[in-house]
Amino acid sequence: MTGIMADWIAVDWGTTHLRAYAMGANGVLAEASSADGMGSLTRDGYEAALLRLAGPWLGAGTTPVVACGMVGSRQGWMEAPYRTTPCTPLDAASLVAVPTADARLAVRLVPGLKQAAPADVMRGEETQIAGALALLPGFDGILCLPGTHSKWVQVSAGEVVSFQTYMTGEMFALLSQQSVLRHGMATKDWDEAAFATALSDAIARPEKIAARLFALRAEGLIAGLTPAAARSRLSGLLIGIELAAARPYWLGQQVALIGADALCAAYAGALHAQGVPARILPAAACTIAGLAAARPAMEPTR
Amino acid sequence: MTGIMADWIAVDWGTTHLRAYAMGANGVLAEASSADGMGSLTRDGYEAALLRLAGPWLGAGTTPVVACGMVGSRQGWMEAPYRTTPCTPLDAASLVAVPTADARLAVRLVPGLKQAAPADVMRGEETQIAGALALLPGFDGILCLPGTHSKWVQVSAGEVVSFQTYMTGEMFALLSQQSVLRHGMATKDWDEAAFATALSDAIARPEKIAARLFALRAEGLIAGLTPAAARSRLSGLLIGIELAAARPYWLGQQVALIGADALCAAYAGALHAQGVPARILPAAACTIAGLAAARPAMEPTR
């Protein structure tokens, strides 16, 4: 068995997952992930969780590790205090070094960003933004990172000018799995027409959202709404009110979406219907490119 | 100890609670409640649950029992099929008799109401509506029943003309207790000014709701938002978008609110600020008056 030796290790460490990439001169040599997210670790468990995943990639010397995400929050491994917008998404001088017992590790955490007014915060997305700017040099415009907590980000001249967070994915999970709407709602099936109609309705009349939700339950009970249509309509309604509230971000702009393929495709379709061109960037590629952009600050370390 | 003997028994049987009232010629003689709601009972557990609570009130003969709420749903004791609006809130001929092993009981269930388009359903509220009409003879206008699933109801000439359900209370519970907003959110404390400002903002700009929620978390992290203000603002935002969507119901109307005192007072205050007069009816009194209105259909039973 030939071992993989990493030049450095890129780490995306969120609330529920830990993902690590063994990086070589030409990119990713290997990747690994585990469920050792911040939510399941105490402070003294981080180093062991990292070694379980990335230990096989370490040589005898010191290997740089650059990590972004909730690992740098107050409840994480060590706090990497927020930087304040407007600012570049990454600043090499602001990486926070974490002491480790294992001398083969030289770990640095990427700080998140905060915006004073309207108050907002991000952790992890700043790295994807930096990656997007590395992949699209000179990009000026809007980045949208849909997901559990969707972010809309205005980028200009290499800086994050402003951003806003929407709890769309979390609302979808709560309403589809834990509310009265879970009755009569599919867990996987999809009805594209139901999604598109609901999304269009919610963008056009977001002020009606509070009257739209219980109808999913009522139509299931008395009007034969299918579980797939119920789930797709819920998703369309929630993405629709996000797009309605985010209108000042995307109106008349060019948008690049960063996230899961299917989700980004849904957002891109909705934006196209509003006359807004949108391109899609793969989330993992942005994360890795962002961590790579932060890494030179750590030289020389071995 | 002198026993209480009921002429009949009024029962409000919902998802989480069972409430029974021993009724005499002049009203309530005694009341009792338990956590034996529909959610914790199987079909063959209902009679025993009722006897545990109301057994002491039974005489040797047959005692009429009139019950409303989820007890009459498909997952309840026995299904009392929905009646279709427009219709009176109660119809004596539509009560559903439930066979019991104990011959002292003569149980009837009140059916809920359904509306074909927009699809909607209610169970339990129809009885409170009937009670409100008994307490306010000749009432024409709008009834609002705020709560887990708020109902707005247009009543005219003694009939329910239309209604609409809002998941406001359930959304508040999910977001305040199970979402990321639970961090930094009080469980009881209240900030009236924060509530009023959020409510006013949400009524005026409901299309911004998706951008307002995560700010509660962000302001807690970086701007010192207190847990009491966070909870009150969340409540104001959610009630505000309900009122915005329900505008066609209340605009230019007279409104009677049925529900918990503090909640009704909050809705009444918001409606007054919009120039809409609102009176408050106690929920239990409406339930009992509604069940009493249904009861004559069961004579003679003893």
Boltz contact constraints between the chains, C-beta under 6 A:
constraints:
  - contact:
      token1: [A, 114]
      token2: [B, 222]
      max_distance: 6.0
  - contact:
      token1: [A, 118]
      token2: [B, 215]
      max_distance: 6.0
  - contact:
      token1: [A, 119]
      token2: [B, 215]
      max_distance: 6.0
  - contact:
      token1: [A, 119]
      token2: [B, 218]
      max_distance: 6.0
  - contact:
      token1: [A, 119]
      token2: [B, 219]
      max_distance: 6.0
  - contact:
      token1: [A, 119]
      token2: [B, 222]
      max_distance: 6.0
  - contact:
      token1: [A, 119]
      token2: [B, 223]
      max_distance: 6.0
  - contact:
      token1: [A, 120]
      token2: [B, 218]
      max_distance: 6.0
  - contact:
      token1: [A, 121]
      token2: [B, 218]
      max_distance: 6.0
  - contact:
      token1: [A, 121]
      token2: [B, 221]
      max_distance: 6.0
  - contact:
      token1: [A, 164]
      token2: [B, 211]
      max_distance: 6.0
  - contact:
      token1: [A, 165]
      token2: [B, 214]
      max_distance: 6.0
  - contact:
      token1: [A, 166]
      token2: [B, 210]
      max_distance: 6.0
  - contact:
      token1: [A, 167]
      token2: [B, 213]
      max_distance: 6.0
  - contact:
      token1: [A, 167]
      token2: [B, 214]
      max_distance: 6.0
  - contact:
      token1: [A, 170]
      token2: [B, 179]
      max_distance: 6.0
  - contact:
      token1: [A, 174]
      token2: [B, 174]
      max_distance: 6.0
  - contact:
      token1: [A, 179]
      token2: [B, 170]
      max_distance: 6.0
  - contact:
      token1: [A, 206]
      token2: [B, 207]
      max_distance: 6.0
  - contact:
      token1: [A, 207]
      token2: [B, 206]
      max_distance: 6.0
  - contact:
      token1: [A, 207]
      token2: [B, 207]
      max_distance: 6.0
  - contact:
      token1: [A, 207]
      token2: [B, 244]
      max_distance: 6.0
  - contact:
      token1: [A, 208]
      token2: [B, 245]
      max_distance: 6.0
  - contact:
      token1: [A, 210]
      token2: [B, 166]
      max_distance: 6.0
  - contact:
      token1: [A, 210]
      token2: [B, 241]
      max_distance: 6.0
  - contact:
      token1: [A, 210]
      token2: [B, 242]
      max_distance: 6.0
  - contact:
      token1: [A, 210]
      token2: [B, 245]
      max_distance: 6.0
  - contact:
      token1: [A, 211]
      token2: [B, 164]
      max_distance: 6.0
  - contact:
      token1: [A, 211]
      token2: [B, 245]
      max_distance: 6.0
  - contact:
      token1: [A, 213]
      token2: [B, 167]
      max_distance: 6.0
  - contact:
      token1: [A, 214]
      token2: [B, 165]
      max_distance: 6.0
  - contact:
      token1: [A, 214]
      token2: [B, 167]
      max_distance: 6.0
  - contact:
      token1: [A, 215]
      token2: [B, 118]
      max_distance: 6.0
  - contact:
      token1: [A, 215]
      token2: [B, 119]
      max_distance: 6.0
  - contact:
      token1: [A, 218]
      token2: [B, 119]
      max_distance: 6.0
  - contact:
      token1: [A, 218]
      token2: [B, 120]
      max_distance: 6.0
  - contact:
      token1: [A, 218]
      token2: [B, 121]
      max_distance: 6.0
  - contact:
      token1: [A, 219]
      token2: [B, 119]
      max_distance: 6.0
  - contact:
      token1: [A, 221]
      token2: [B, 121]
      max_distance: 6.0
  - contact:
      token1: [A, 222]
      token2: [B, 114]
      max_distance: 6.0
  - contact:
      token1: [A, 222]
      token2: [B, 119]
      max_distance: 6.0
  - contact:
      token1: [A, 223]
      token2: [B, 119]
      max_distance: 6.0
  - contact:
      token1: [A, 241]
      token2: [B, 210]
      max_distance: 6.0
  - contact:
      token1: [A, 242]
      token2: [B, 210]
      max_distance: 6.0
  - contact:
      token1: [A, 244]
      token2: [B, 207]
      max_distance: 6.0
  - contact:
      token1: [A, 245]
      token2: [B, 208]
      max_distance: 6.0
  - contact:
      token1: [A, 245]
      token2: [B, 210]
      max_distance: 6.0
  - contact:
      token1: [A, 245]
      token2: [B, 211]
      max_distance: 6.0
